[in-house]
């Protein structure tokens, strides 16, 4: 073997060794637009700041699938909502104070699962019980209590998770005795607004950060009895992943407080309605934030 070949092999070996010395990070998400966008934002931010090899496992499925993937070490990180974890994973109820809910999920995940909750990203994504604007005006509906008092009743359209989660349909019906004119219709979340505007249903379980809420003639009924818990969006990361990557916590925490309700709604709209690529939307967001914060590449 000549000297050039030996040097070439040595260079390749050193390159592989350098790459393997960096612990790769696996970022996951659930299977709806907002989650996929958040997962991509997290992945790009880590790539930009730490130059880590990042594996994306986005669009995994619902809450329980994403949670199990985290515990099974199939993923290291994914975005989650405080109220979702509080009611669906920890099986807790009866608390609506955002500070208390965050503290409880943070404590129980850390001690029981070795998973860390980072500080909130800056927005909340709660269930938004939504009706057509003309119905709200003609029937004088502002709140869910108004809907419960309306003898005309409603037909509900919702995603599968809302219909089965304890903080979804069961909580809604236990708090508000709404008259249902038919069994709830389970549908893909991307179809709820179409079903509503085409009068296939008269109420849908949407999310408060849906981009279409600002574009359609619809009305979100106020949860005047505060039935739904707070749903602050946070990044979850396994404790062993943080230990393996000393700069990971600090870098992920740079995203805390950076995503407003309006910013999330705009990104959802860009993907769902304007059909922009998720990677493009995430990149544009990070570039805008970098102009006014410390998210520039070091």
Protein Blocks (a to p, Z undefined) as FASTA:
>chain_A
ZZklmmmmmmmmmmmmmmmmpccdddddddbfklmmmmmmmmmmmmmmnopacdddehkb
cfklmmmmmmnopafbdcddfklmmmmmnopghiabfklmmmmmmmmmmmmnopacdddf
hiacdddddddfklmmmnopabfklmmmpmnbpaddddfklmmpmklmmmmmmmmccdcf
bdcddddfklmmmmmmnopafbdcddfklfklmmmccdddddfkomaccddddddddfkl
mmmmmmlmmmmmmmgokacfklmmmmmmmmmmnopafklmmmmmmmmmmmmmckbcZZ
